[in-house]
Amino acid sequence: MFLRKFRLSFVLSDVDSTLHSLFSKISEPDLNIFLKRLKEVNTLLSPKEAVLACNYLDKIANKPNESGFSHSEISQIKKSLINHFRSKLYLLSDPNQLCKVTILISDSGILTESYVRDFLTRLDKLLCSINFEDIPVICDCLIILNRRGYKIDNTCIKFYNVLASDNTLESIDNLSLFKVFECYTSLNINNKLLENKIVAEIKARVNQNKVPGPQLVKLIKCNSPEKSKLVFLNQFLLSKLLNDNEIDLVTLVSILNNCKRLNRDFEKVDQIYLSHRDKLSLFSEKITLQLKLDLLTSFARFRYKPQYLNDLLESISVHLEELSFEDLTILFVNIFYLNLHSDSIIDHFKETLNHLQSNFYLNCCLEYNNNFTKLILAMSYFSINDHDIFNNIHYEIIRNEHKMTDQDKINLQRFYSILKSGYSHDSLINLINEDILKYLHNNNKCYQTQRTKDLDHISNLITQLSHGIYEQANIGGYYLNFIIPRQMKSRIKSGHFDPQEGIGITIAQFYKSQTGSEGREETSEHILMKRILKNLNINFVEISMHVLEGLNRSQRLEYLAALISKASEPNLSNRSNYFFPKTNNLVHA
């Protein structure tokens, strides 16, 4: 009678209501009878019924006073149900139901290695016959298994091949397409054909206005820069969103957090901020402060300095006491990248560090995050030379070496160059712990930056002037191409090069203007690089791509020849007017 009632009342898509109708009137003695009966007949249950029973057992386990069964006994019944369930996986011929059941098992906390192995084996055999409506739940299931640490590579590869075949992506609806997008960006498994198809299909639908604003927002939010291989899409999606939709400031800030760069649309971002600025008073001070901090972080990442930036920074500065230590370090790094010399922020940062250090709290607060190597560059830039603080930060960095990106390691090389070049306080290098200096020295030439098209283009033009090019010389963490003047080429030994005999090529970096083009103010990173190179006695030329793009080929060659000629003259420093001519005519030496 129990099994008959159990089977007749089962609806997989409505588990909770089924359980409620089945068990809401069971008294305490009957509940114990049910558990005993379930223990006896678990091998007779279908796979779906086993999952239903497991979910109800979870509810019983959370209310131990309602039954005479212990947690361990209930857990044992669940294991028996799942083990028997595994033996019946082959009965499920519908991949949709197979994945739904597996998700329910995962939510019940009873996934096992053996179950996942059998599930993947069964799913592999069903992938060749999936329907369009099966795709979202398969994606969800694979994402869940991946998050739980199970190895699903082979099944994913087969699934990706199915998705990339024929016109599958073109035939599914938006929600299914975005679920495929989420799956692909969440799993560290590449399929270039599928990737290209996903990008092309999303762009096509967005350009045809087939994707509503809320879906665009959701798509950007799930496309995290830390995990996604397709984060470059966010800039395109944001541009379309701003063109065709009205969004509020909270939504704007949240999606800007997921954009690595922004080459245009700055004016629209400004309009949204300025039109909603007065409405910030409707939020709590905590939410308002966090919004402003996030917006400032995005501006720092984009290297954009809007006209209202100082007002934004001032509104944050009055709440410095309310910031956590982590938020304070992020703010400090941001003013470095935006080249904002805020005495109140710098002084408060120093005071906070000194207070934490004097009370032995500093090590507790210095939990490693991806801002640490940026932090030491910012501290050097603003001439904070407390060796104890530098030592403590470096110990935390070294302890978390496995978490560092290549850019983090390059930042450490640059800090080591700052120490050696005397850019920072003269005595700082003598006060840094010897083990840290040894670590910095041993890792000083291990990581290279990627070449850029701009640098390759400039180097190609310079070779047409009969000069030689020495590529990717590591000068203090800056990987420069060096010009070998034609009169010196014979003195350069094959495979050996002294940078002080050549002329480094640097591409001038400027903050973005409201139109997205280069402004006139050099970025703090570029200023820092020039100071380090000068302190290392490295001769170099600065080239602005903005200027170069306005010249024809012969003018470019003449322009570069003039720069190289000036840089070759003794006792002449680099001057800004070399890369900002007043007209299209070149500045002749």
C-alpha positions in Angstrom: 0.0 0.0 0.0 2.9 2.4 0.9 4.7 1.8 -2.5 1.5 2.2 -4.4 0.7 5.5 -2.8 4.3 6.6 -3.1 4.4 5.9 -6.9 1.0 7.3 -7.7 1.7 10.6 -5.9 5.2 11.2 -7.4 5.7 14.2 -9.7 9.4 14.9 -10.4 8.9 18.5 -11.2 6.9 19.2 -8.0 8.8 17.3 -5.3 7.9 19.6 -2.4 4.2 19.6 -2.9 4.2 15.9 -3.4 6.0 15.3 -0.2 3.7 17.7 1.6 0.6 15.9 0.4 2.1 12.5 1.1 3.5 13.0 4.6 1.9 16.1 6.2 -0.6 13.9 8.1 1.7 11.2 9.2 2.0 10.9 13.0 5.2 10.2 14.9 4.7 6.4 15.2 3.7 6.2 11.5 6.9 8.1 10.6 9.1 5.4 12.2 7.1 2.8 10.4 7.7 4.6 7.2 11.5 4.7 7.8 11.5 1.0 8.6 9.4 0.2 5.6 11.6 2.3 3.4 14.7 0.5 4.6 13.1 -2.8 3.7 11.8 -1.9 0.2 14.4 0.5 -1.1 15.5 -1.9 -3.8 12.0 -1.8 -5.3 12.0 1.9 -5.8 12.5 3.5 -9.2 15.4 6.0 -9.7 13.0 8.9 -9.5 11.3 7.5 -6.3 14.8 7.0 -4.7 15.6 10.7 -5.2 12.2 11.7 -3.8 12.8 9.6 -0.7 16.3 11.0 -0.3 15.0 14.5 -0.3 12.4 13.7 2.3 15.0 11.9 4.4 17.0 15.2 4.5 13.9 16.9 6.0 13.6 14.2 8.6 17.4 14.4 9.4 16.9 18.1 10.2 14.1 17.2 12.7 15.6 14.3 14.7 13.0 14.6 17.5 10.2 13.5 15.1 11.7 10.0 14.6 13.6 7.4 16.6 16.2 7.1 13.9 19.7 8.7 14.3 21.5 10.8 11.7 23.8 7.9 10.9 20.9 5.5 10.4 19.1 8.0 8.1 22.4 8.5 6.2 22.8 4.8 5.7 19.3 4.5 4.2 20.2 7.3 1.8 23.4 5.5 0.8 21.4 2.3 0.1 18.9 4.2 -2.0 21.7 5.9 -4.1 23.7 2.7 -4.5 20.6 1.0 -5.9 19.8 4.0 -7.9 23.2 3.7 -9.7 22.3 0.2 -10.8 19.2 1.6 -12.6 20.8 4.6 -14.4 20.7 2.6 -17.6 16.9 2.7 -17.5 16.9 6.5 -18.0 16.9 7.1 -21.7 16.0 10.8 -21.5 19.1 13.0 -20.8 16.8 15.8 -19.5 15.5 13.5 -16.7 18.9 12.0 -16.1 20.4 15.4 -15.4 17.5 16.7 -13.4 17.8 13.6 -11.1 21.5 14.2 -10.8 21.0 17.8 -9.8 18.5 16.7 -7.2 21.0 14.2 -5.8 23.7 16.9 -5.8 21.3 19.3 -3.9 20.7 16.5 -1.4 24.4 16.3 -0.7 24.8 12.6 -1.6 26.9 12.7 -4.7 29.6 10.1 -4.8 32.6 9.5 -7.1 31.1 6.2 -8.2 27.7 7.8 -8.9 29.2 10.6 -11.0 31.3 8.1 -12.9 28.2 6.0 -13.8 26.2 9.2 -14.6 28.9 10.5 -17.0 29.1 7.1 -18.7 25.3 7.1 -19.3 25.2 10.7 -20.4 28.0 10.1 -22.9 25.8 7.5 -24.6 22.8 9.8 -24.7 24.6 13.0 -26.0 24.2 12.0 -29.7 20.4 12.1 -29.4 19.8 15.2 -27.2 17.0 17.6 -28.1 17.2 21.4 -28.0 15.2 21.5 -24.7 17.8 19.2 -23.1 20.7 21.6 -23.5 20.1 24.0 -20.5 19.7 21.3 -17.9 22.8 19.4 -19.3 24.8 22.7 -19.0 23.5 23.2 -15.4 24.4 19.7 -14.4 28.0 20.0 -15.8 28.5 23.3 -14.1 27.4 21.9 -10.8 29.7 18.8 -11.1 32.6 21.0 -12.1 32.1 23.3 -9.1 32.1 20.2 -6.9 35.5 19.3 -8.2 34.5 16.3 -10.4 36.5 15.6 -13.5 34.1 15.9 -16.5 36.5 16.9 -19.3 35.7 14.0 -21.7 32.0 14.4 -21.4 32.3 18.2 -21.9 34.4 17.7 -25.0 31.7 15.4 -26.5 29.0 17.8 -25.5 30.8 20.7 -27.1 31.3 18.8 -30.3 27.5 18.2 -30.4 26.8 21.9 -29.8 29.3 22.9 -32.5 27.8 20.6 -35.1 25.2 21.6 -37.8 23.1 24.6 -36.8 22.5 23.8 -33.2 23.3 27.2 -31.7 21.4 29.0 -34.4 18.2 26.9 -33.6 18.0 27.3 -29.8 16.3 30.1 -28.0 18.1 32.9 -26.1 17.9 31.3 -22.7 19.4 28.1 -24.0 22.1 30.0 -25.9 23.1 32.0 -22.8 23.2 28.8 -20.7 25.7 27.4 -23.2 27.6 30.6 -22.9 27.6 30.3 -19.1 28.7 26.7 -19.3 31.6 27.4 -21.7 32.9 30.4 -19.7 32.7 28.4 -16.4 34.6 25.3 -17.5 38.3 25.4 -18.3 37.8 23.3 -21.5 38.5 24.9 -24.9 36.7 24.3 -28.2 37.7 27.0 -30.7 34.9 26.1 -33.1 32.2 26.3 -30.5 33.7 29.5 -29.0 33.6 31.2 -32.4 30.0 30.1 -33.0 28.9 31.3 -29.5 30.4 34.7 -30.1 29.1 35.0 -33.6 25.6 34.0 -32.6 25.4 36.3 -29.6 26.6 39.2 -31.7 24.2 38.5 -34.5 21.2 38.4 -32.1 22.3 41.5 -30.2 22.8 43.4 -33.5 19.3 42.3 -34.7 17.8 43.6 -31.4 16.6 40.1 -30.4 18.1 40.3 -26.9 16.2 42.5 -24.4 18.1 44.7 -22.0 17.6 42.5 -18.8 19.1 39.5 -20.7 22.1 41.7 -21.7 22.6 42.7 -18.1 22.5 39.1 -17.0 24.9 38.0 -19.7 27.5 40.6 -18.7 27.1 39.7 -15.0 27.7 36.0 -15.6 30.8 36.7 -17.8 33.4 37.2 -15.0 36.8 38.6 -15.9 38.4 36.2 -13.4 37.0 33.1 -15.0 35.7 33.7 -18.5 37.6 33.3 -21.7 35.1 35.5 -23.5 35.2 38.6 -21.3 36.1 40.7 -24.4 32.4 40.3 -25.3 31.3 42.5 -22.3 32.5 45.7 -23.9 30.4 45.0 -27.0 27.4 44.0 -25.0 27.7 47.1 -22.7 27.8 49.4 -25.8 24.6 47.9 -27.2 23.0 48.1 -23.8 23.8 51.8 -23.3 22.6 52.6 -26.9 19.2 51.0 -26.7 18.2 50.8 -23.0 17.8 53.0 -20.0 19.6 51.6 -17.0 20.1 52.9 -13.4 23.3 53.7 -11.7 23.4 50.5 -9.6 23.0 48.3 -12.6 25.7 50.3 -14.5 28.3 50.0 -11.8 27.6 46.3 -11.4 28.2 45.5 -15.1 31.2 47.9 -15.3 32.8 45.7 -12.7 32.9 42.9 -15.3 34.4 45.0 -18.1 38.2 44.9 -18.4 38.3 47.9 -20.7 36.1 50.5 -22.2 37.2 52.1 -25.5 34.1 54.2 -26.0 30.8 55.0 -24.3 32.5 57.1 -21.6 30.1 60.0 -22.3 27.1 57.8 -21.8 28.5 56.5 -18.5 29.0 60.0 -17.4 25.5 61.0 -18.3 24.0 58.1 -16.3 26.2 58.9 -13.2 25.4 62.6 -13.3 21.7 62.1 -13.8 21.5 59.6 -10.9 24.0 61.3 -8.6 21.3 63.2 -6.6 19.3 59.9 -6.1 22.2 58.3 -4.2 20.8 59.9 -1.0 17.9 57.4 -1.2 20.4 54.6 -0.5 22.1 53.9 2.8 25.6 55.5 3.3 27.2 52.1 3.1 25.6 51.2 -0.2 26.4 54.7 -1.6 30.0 54.5 -0.5 30.4 51.0 -2.1 28.9 52.2 -5.4 31.4 55.1 -5.5 34.3 52.8 -4.7 33.3 50.4 -7.4 32.9 53.1 -9.9 36.3 54.6 -9.1 37.9 51.1 -9.4 36.3 50.8 -12.9 37.7 54.2 -13.9 41.1 53.2 -12.7 40.9 50.0 -14.7 39.8 51.9 -17.8 42.5 54.6 -17.2 39.7 57.2 -17.5 39.6 60.6 -15.7 36.1 62.2 -16.0 35.7 65.9 -15.1 33.8 65.0 -12.0 36.6 62.6 -10.8 37.9 65.0 -8.1 34.3 65.5 -6.7 33.8 61.7 -6.7 37.1 61.2 -4.8 36.3 63.9 -2.3 32.9 62.4 -1.5 34.7 59.1 -0.8 37.4 60.8 1.3 35.0 62.1 3.9 34.2 58.5 4.8 37.7 57.1 5.1 37.2 56.0 8.7 34.3 53.8 7.6 36.4 51.8 5.1 37.7 48.3 5.8 41.5 47.8 5.4 40.9 46.0 2.2 38.7 48.8 0.7 41.3 51.3 1.8 44.1 49.4 0.0 41.9 49.3 -3.1 41.3 53.0 -2.9 45.0 53.7 -2.4 45.9 51.6 -5.5 43.2 53.4 -7.5 44.5 56.8 -6.8 47.9 55.5 -8.0 46.5 54.3 -11.3 44.6 57.5 -11.7 47.6 59.7 -10.6 45.5 61.5 -8.0 47.6 63.0 -5.2 45.1 63.0 -2.4 46.9 64.0 0.8 44.0 62.9 3.0 43.9 59.4 1.5 47.7 59.0 1.5 48.0 60.3 5.1 45.1 58.1 6.3 46.6 55.1 4.6 50.0 55.7 6.4 48.3 56.2 9.7 46.3 53.0 9.3 49.4 51.0 8.5 51.3 52.5 11.4 48.4 51.8 13.8 48.1 48.2 12.7 51.8 47.7 12.8 52.2 49.2 16.3 49.4 47.0 17.6 50.7 43.9 15.9 47.5 43.7 13.8 49.1 44.2 10.4 49.8 40.5 9.7 46.2 39.7 10.5 44.9 42.3 8.1 47.3 41.4 5.3 45.4 38.5 3.8 46.7 38.1 0.3 44.7 39.5 -2.6 45.4 40.4 -6.2 46.1 44.0 -5.3 49.2 43.3 -3.2 51.8 43.7 -6.0 50.0 46.8 -7.2 50.1 48.1 -3.7 53.8 48.0 -3.4 54.2 50.0 -6.6 51.7 52.5 -5.4 53.5 52.9 -2.1 56.8 53.4 -4.0 55.1 56.0 -6.3 53.8 58.0 -3.3 57.1 57.6 -1.5 56.0 55.5 1.5 59.2 53.9 2.5 58.5 52.0 5.7 60.7 48.9 5.4 58.7 46.9 8.0 55.5 47.3 6.0 57.2 46.4 2.8 58.7 43.3 4.4 55.4 42.2 5.8 53.6 42.6 2.5 56.3 40.7 0.7 56.2 37.8 3.1 52.5 37.5 2.4 53.1 37.7 -1.4 55.9 35.0 -1.3 53.7 32.8 0.9 51.0 33.0 -1.7 53.3 32.7 -4.7 51.0 30.0 -6.2 48.2 32.5 -6.5 50.2 35.1 -8.4 49.6 35.9 -12.1 52.4 36.7 -14.5 51.5 40.4 -14.2 52.0 40.1 -10.4 55.5 38.7 -11.0 56.3 41.5 -13.5 55.2 44.0 -10.8 57.7 42.5 -8.4 60.4 42.9 -11.0 59.5 46.5 -11.3 59.6 47.0 -7.6 63.1 45.4 -7.5 64.2 47.9 -10.2 62.8 50.7 -8.0 65.0 49.5 -5.2 68.1 49.1 -7.3 67.7 52.3 -9.3 67.5 54.5 -6.2 64.1 55.8 -7.2 62.8 55.2 -3.7 64.4 56.3 -0.5 68.2 55.6 -0.7 68.3 53.4 2.4 65.2 51.3 1.6 67.1 48.6 -0.2 69.4 48.2 2.8 66.5 47.7 5.1 64.5 45.2 3.1 64.9 41.7 4.4 67.8 39.8 2.8 65.6 36.8 2.0 63.1 39.0 0.2 65.9 40.6 -1.9 67.2 37.2 -2.8 63.7 36.1 -3.8 63.3 39.3 -6.0 66.7 38.8 -7.5 66.1 35.1 -8.4 62.8 35.9 -10.1 63.9 39.0 -11.9 64.1 37.6 -15.4 61.5 34.9 -15.5 58.4 36.4 -17.0 57.8 38.2 -20.3 54.9 40.3 -21.5 53.1 39.7 -24.7 54.2 41.6 -27.8 51.8 44.2 -29.1 50.9 45.1 -32.7 51.8 48.7 -32.1 55.3 47.9 -31.0 55.8 45.5 -33.9 54.6 48.1 -36.3 57.0 50.8 -34.9 59.9 48.3 -34.9 59.2 47.4 -38.5 59.2 51.1 -39.5 62.5 51.7 -37.7 64.2 48.8 -39.5 63.3 50.6 -42.7 65.6 53.4 -41.5 68.5 50.9 -41.6 68.6 50.6 -37.8 68.7 47.3 -36.0 66.1 46.1 -33.5 66.8 44.1 -30.3 63.5 42.6 -29.2 62.0 42.1 -25.7 65.0 43.2 -23.6 63.9 42.9 -19.9 64.8 46.2 -18.3 63.5 46.2 -14.7 60.3 44.4 -15.5 59.7 46.5 -18.7 60.1 44.5 -21.9 61.4 46.9 -24.5 62.5 46.7 -28.0 65.8 48.5 -28.4 67.0 50.5 -31.4 70.5 49.6 -32.4 71.7 52.7 -34.5 73.1 51.7 -37.8 76.6 53.1 -36.9 76.7 50.8 -33.9 75.4 47.6 -35.4 78.9 46.2 -36.1 79.8 46.7 -32.4 76.9 44.5 -31.1 78.0 41.0 -30.6 75.7 38.3 -31.7 73.4 37.2 -28.9 74.7 39.8 -26.5 73.4 43.3 -26.0 74.1 46.2 -23.6 70.9 48.3 -23.3 73.0 51.4 -22.6 74.4 51.2 -26.1 70.9 51.3 -27.7 67.8 53.4 -27.5 64.7 51.9 -25.9 61.3 52.2 -27.6 58.5 53.3 -25.4 54.9 53.9 -26.4 53.4 56.8 -24.5 50.3 56.0 -22.5 47.7 58.6 -21.8 44.4 58.6 -19.9 41.3 58.3 -22.0 39.2 61.3 -22.9 35.4 61.3 -22.9 35.3 60.3 -26.5 37.5 57.3 -25.8 40.6 58.7 -27.6 43.9 59.5 -25.9 44.0 62.6 -23.8 47.0 64.7 -23.0 47.8 63.5 -19.5 50.3 60.7 -19.1 49.3 57.7 -17.0 51.1 57.2 -13.7 52.4 53.8 -14.9 54.1 55.5 -17.8 55.6 58.2 -15.6 56.9 55.5 -13.2 58.5 53.6 -16.1 60.2 56.7 -17.4 61.6 57.5 -13.9 62.9 54.0 -13.5 64.5 53.9 -17.0 66.2 57.3 -16.4 67.5 56.2 -13.0 68.9 53.1 -14.7 70.6 55.4 -17.3 68.6 53.9 -20.1 68.2 56.1 -23.2 64.8 55.9 -24.8 62.3 57.6 -27.2 58.6 58.1 -26.6 56.2 57.5 -29.4 52.5 58.4 -29.4 50.3 56.1 -31.5 47.8 59.0 -31.7 50.3 61.2 -33.5 51.6 58.3 -35.6 48.2 57.4 -36.9 47.7 60.9 -38.3 50.8 60.7 -40.5 51.4 58.9 -43.8 54.1 56.4 -44.3 56.9 58.8 -45.3 56.0 61.2 -42.6 56.1 58.4 -40.0 59.6 57.5 -41.1 60.7 61.1 -41.0 59.1 61.5 -37.5 60.9 58.5 -36.1 64.2 59.5 -37.7 63.9 62.9 -35.9 63.2 61.2 -32.5 66.1 58.8 -32.9 68.4 61.6 -33.9 67.5 63.6 -30.8 67.8 60.6 -28.5 71.3 59.9 -29.9 72.6 63.3 -29.0 74.4 63.4 -25.6 72.9 65.1 -22.6 69.5 65.6 -24.1 66.4 64.4 -22.2 63.2 63.3 -23.8 60.7 66.1 -24.3 56.9 65.8 -24.5 56.7 68.0 -27.6 58.4 65.3 -29.6 55.2 63.3 -29.6 52.8 66.2 -29.6 53.7 68.2 -32.7 51.6 71.4 -33.2 50.7 70.5 -36.8 50.9 67.5 -39.0 54.4 68.6 -40.0 57.2 66.7 -38.3 59.5 68.2 -35.7 63.0 68.1 -37.3 66.1 67.7 -35.3 
